[in-house]
Amino acid sequence: MSVRLSSIALLFFVSLSVIPALHAQDHPAPVMNGKVEMVVTLPGPGGSENIGQGADGSFYITGFADRILWKVSPSGQIDKLFTAPAFTAFLGIASNRNEIALVGYQHPFRAPAPPGGRPGPLELSHVGSQILVLDKAGNLKATIDGLDGQAFNGLAR
């Protein structure tokens, strides 16, 4: 039961890490009420995008713009499992007993910024979607390219 609650707490706090980036100007920071235990804080500079759980109970978390795949062991140890700085984003994640599938974009996913400094609109027609197949140690085994115009996002097992 405590493993399940820890899993839910981790999912909850990883999800919350995206909220301030999206709504920092509009909403106050979440208030801790003592009913949820924080089990891990990712050391990366960017926000998280997706989370999946491996057969051994580890969590895999994608760092969106910093292009890091984090592994959090059942004991709470955090490891930078894989990174690919040439990509522009990591998104979906799924795993089985022997492999991890990770979605990456090879090209920018935003149009150029308009005058005024705000981020440009999403432009997903030429992102170079690719699924990266890794072994459990984070070594790249294979890649699967998307077709031009495809923008892969989440994965499900």
C-alpha positions in Angstrom: 0.0 0.0 0.0 2.8 2.5 0.9 4.5 1.8 -2.5 1.2 2.6 -4.3 0.9 5.8 -2.3 4.5 6.8 -3.0 3.8 6.1 -6.7 0.8 8.4 -6.6 2.7 11.1 -4.6 5.5 11.0 -7.2 3.1 11.3 -10.1 1.3 14.1 -8.3 4.5 16.2 -7.7 6.0 15.5 -11.1 2.7 16.7 -12.6 2.7 19.8 -10.4 6.2 20.7 -11.7 4.7 21.6 -15.1 1.9 23.8 -13.7 4.0 26.7 -12.5 5.7 26.9 -15.9 2.4 27.1 -17.6 0.5 29.4 -15.2 3.2 31.1 -13.2 1.6 34.6 -13.7 -2.0 33.5 -13.2 -2.0 31.3 -10.1 -0.3 31.1 -6.7 2.1 28.3 -6.0 0.5 25.1 -4.6 0.4 25.0 -0.8 1.6 21.8 1.0 -1.1 20.6 3.4 0.9 17.8 5.1 -1.2 15.0 3.6 1.1 14.3 0.7 4.7 13.2 1.1 7.3 14.6 -1.4 9.4 11.6 -2.4 11.8 13.1 -5.0 12.8 16.5 -6.5 14.4 16.3 -10.0 17.7 18.2 -10.2 17.2 19.2 -13.8 16.7 22.8 -14.9 13.5 22.2 -16.9 10.0 21.0 -16.4 8.9 17.4 -16.7 6.6 16.2 -19.5 5.7 12.5 -19.1 6.0 9.7 -16.5 6.0 5.9 -16.8 6.7 3.1 -14.4 8.9 0.1 -15.1 8.4 -3.5 -14.2 10.9 -3.1 -11.3 8.9 -0.2 -9.8 11.2 2.5 -11.1 9.8 5.6 -12.5 11.0 7.1 -15.8 10.4 10.9 -16.2 11.0 12.9 -19.3 12.6 16.3 -19.0 10.9 18.2 -21.8 13.1 21.0 -23.0 16.3 19.8 -21.2 16.1 16.5 -23.1 16.9 14.3 -20.1 15.3 10.9 -19.3 15.4 10.5 -15.5 15.1 7.2 -13.7 13.8 7.2 -10.1 14.4 3.9 -8.3 11.9 2.5 -5.8 14.2 3.7 -3.0 14.2 7.3 -4.4 17.6 7.3 -6.1 17.6 9.7 -9.1 19.8 8.9 -12.1 20.1 10.8 -15.4 19.6 7.7 -17.6 19.8 9.2 -21.0 20.2 12.6 -22.7 20.4 13.8 -26.3 21.2 17.5 -26.6 20.7 17.4 -30.4 16.9 16.9 -29.9 14.6 19.8 -29.1 12.2 17.9 -26.7 11.5 14.6 -25.0 7.9 13.7 -24.6 6.3 10.2 -24.2 7.8 7.3 -22.3 6.8 3.7 -22.0 8.8 0.6 -20.9 8.6 -3.2 -20.6 11.0 -5.6 -18.8 13.9 -5.1 -21.2 13.4 -1.8 -23.1 12.3 1.8 -22.8 10.6 3.7 -25.7 11.1 7.5 -25.6 9.6 10.0 -28.0 11.9 12.8 -29.2 11.6 15.8 -31.5 14.6 16.5 -33.7 13.5 19.9 -34.9 11.9 23.0 -33.3 8.2 22.6 -32.4 7.5 26.4 -32.3 7.3 28.9 -35.1 9.6 31.9 -34.8 8.5 34.3 -32.1 6.5 37.3 -33.2 7.5 40.8 -32.2 7.1 41.4 -28.5 9.2 38.5 -27.2 6.4 36.0 -26.6 7.0 32.4 -27.7 5.9 31.5 -31.2 2.9 29.3 -31.8 3.2 25.6 -31.9 4.3 24.3 -35.3 4.2 20.5 -35.3 4.3 19.7 -39.0 8.1 19.2 -39.3 9.4 18.3 -35.8 11.1 15.1 -36.9 9.3 12.8 -34.5 11.4 9.8 -33.5 11.0 6.9 -31.1 14.2 6.1 -29.4 14.5 2.5 -28.1 16.8 2.2 -25.1 18.0 -0.8 -23.0 17.4 -0.6 -19.3 20.9 0.9 -18.8 20.0 3.9 -21.1 22.0 2.7 -24.1 20.4 3.5 -27.5 19.4 0.3 -29.3 17.3 1.5 -32.2 15.3 4.5 -33.6 12.0 4.6 -35.4 11.5 7.7 -37.5 8.1 9.3 -38.0 6.9 10.5 -41.4 7.1 14.2 -42.3 4.0 15.9 -40.8 3.7 13.4 -37.9 4.2 14.7 -34.3 4.3 11.8 -31.9 3.3 12.7 -28.3 2.5 10.3 -25.5 3.0 6.5 -25.4 1.0 3.8 -23.8 2.0 0.3 -23.0 
